[in-house]
């Protein structure tokens, strides 16, 4: 049997934490559940991370970094409309194939709101930093157009909310996306 290094074990904790926090949120997830999923003891878990908050922050940061990486890879070498469509398609694929990434993202926003209401600004600072990196990853391929970037991010958050609420792809709520896409490509009704 091959032993994992501390860094490999830390990585497995982050992946497990993303799954557990995606399901239960910050307050509804125990470190015991994360340790069990990884196959380590809680004391070992706390040798890798100083506490539950540090585990959550690492998982939230990874979640947002993964989304940023998806945008960057999808838009590589592309600009404008081509980049926009490539990033939108890549993100749609990400949340369809790995729904826990979207669930973790939504849990992150809830945790920030709850923490800041209680006076803890650390969650928000990290998430805002990652959000700006995400914004910039979209902004550059869209030619530095603030309006296009804002619209893309706004549509993305709407997609997050609708998927998070469980609207199936065939529901009429999605019609506006299809109409908007047809209008942008000139395939609207005559």
N, C-alpha and C positions, 0 to 999 in steps of 0.2 A: 504494500500500500504506500502510495506517495503522499508525503506530508505537504500540506499547503503552507506557503510562506504567510507571514502576518499580512502582507499587502494583498495576497490572493484571498485570504480569509476576510479582510476588510472589504474587498470588492464583493465578496459573496454576501456580506452583511448589508451592503448598500442595495444590492439587487433584491434581497429578501425583504428589506425594510420598505422598498418601493412597493412591493406587492402587498405587504401587510398594511402600510399606511394608506395605500390606494383604497383598500377595502374599509378600513376602520377609522381613518383620519388620525390626527395627532393624539387627540384625547381618548379615542376609543381603541388604540393599539397599545399592547403591552410589550415591553422589552422581552418578556418571557416568550411571547409568540414569535418574535424575531429570532431570538436565540434558538428556539426549537426548530424553526424553519431552516436555519443554517446548520444546526447540529452541534452547537456549542453551548457552554454553560453561560448564564448571565454574568458571572464574574469575568469570564474570558471576553465577553462582549464589551464589558466596561474597561477592559485593558486596551481594546481597539478604539473605543470612543468614550469620552468622559461622561456621557449621559444620553438620555433619550433625545433631548433637544439636539445634540450634536449629530445623532444618527438621522433624525428627521431633516436637519439642514443639509446633510450630505446627500440624502435621497432626493430632496427637493432640487438641490443644485444640479444633480445628475439628470434629473427629469428635464429640466429646462435646457441643460447643455445638449441633451440628446435631440430635443426639438431644433435647437440652433444648428446642430450638425446636419440634421435632415435637410434644413433649408439651404445650408451652404453646399452640401453635396448635390442637391437637386438643381441648384442654380449655377453651378460651376460652368463658366464659359458662356453663360446666357445673360441676356439683358432684357429689360422692359417686359413686354407681354409674354415672351417665351419664358423668362425667368419666373414671372408671376404664376403662370399655369403649371410650370414644373414644380414649384414650391407648393402650390395648392394641392396638386396631385400627390406629391410625396407625403405631405402632412395627412391627407385623407387616408392614404395607405397605412401610415404609421398608426393612426388611431383605430383603424379597422383591424389591423393585424395584432396590435399590442394595446388593447383598450385600457390596461392598467396604467399606461403612460398618461392617458387623458385623465383617468381617475386620480392619479397622483397629482397632476397639475391642478385639478380642481380642489383637491384637499389642501394643497399648498396655499391657495388663495384664501380658503376658509381659515387656515391656521394663522396666516398673516393678520387677517381682520380680527380674529379672537385675541391674538397676542398683543396687537397694538391697542386694542380696547382695554387690555389689562396693563398697558404701559411698557410692554416688552417690545422694543423696536428692532431687535436683532433679526427676527424672521423677515420683516419687511425690508430691511437694508439689503440683505442677501438676495431676496427675490427681486427687488427693484434693479439691482446690479445685473442679475441674470436676464431680466426682462429687457433691459437696455441693450445687452449683447444680442439678444434675440431680435430686437427691433433693428439694430444695425446690420445684422446678417441679412435681413430682408431689404433694408433701405438701400444698400449699395447696389445690388443687382437691379433694383427698380430705378436706377439712375439718380439716386439721391432725392427723389421726389417725395416730399413729406406727406402730401395728400394721398398718393398711391400707397405709400407704406402704411399710413394710418388706416386707410380703407382695408388693406389686406389684413392688418392685425385685427381690425374690428370684425371683419367677416370671420376670421379665425376664432375669435372669442365667441361669436354667435354660434358657430359650428360647435365649439366646446360645450356651450350651454345647451343647445338642442340635443346633441348626442348624450350629454350628461343626464338630461331629462328623459332619455329613452325614446325619442322620436325615431321610428324606423325610416329607412331611406325612401320608401314609397309614400310616406305621409305628405299631405299637401303643403305642410309648413316649408318644405324644401323647394317648392315651385319657384320662389323668388330667386333662388340661386341659379336655377336652370335658365330662367328668363334673362337674368343679368348676364350670364355667360354667353347666351345666344346674341344678345344685343352688342356685347363687346366684340364678338367675332363677326358681326354683320350677318348673322344667320337668323335674325328676327323675322317675324311674319311681315309680309308685304301688304 
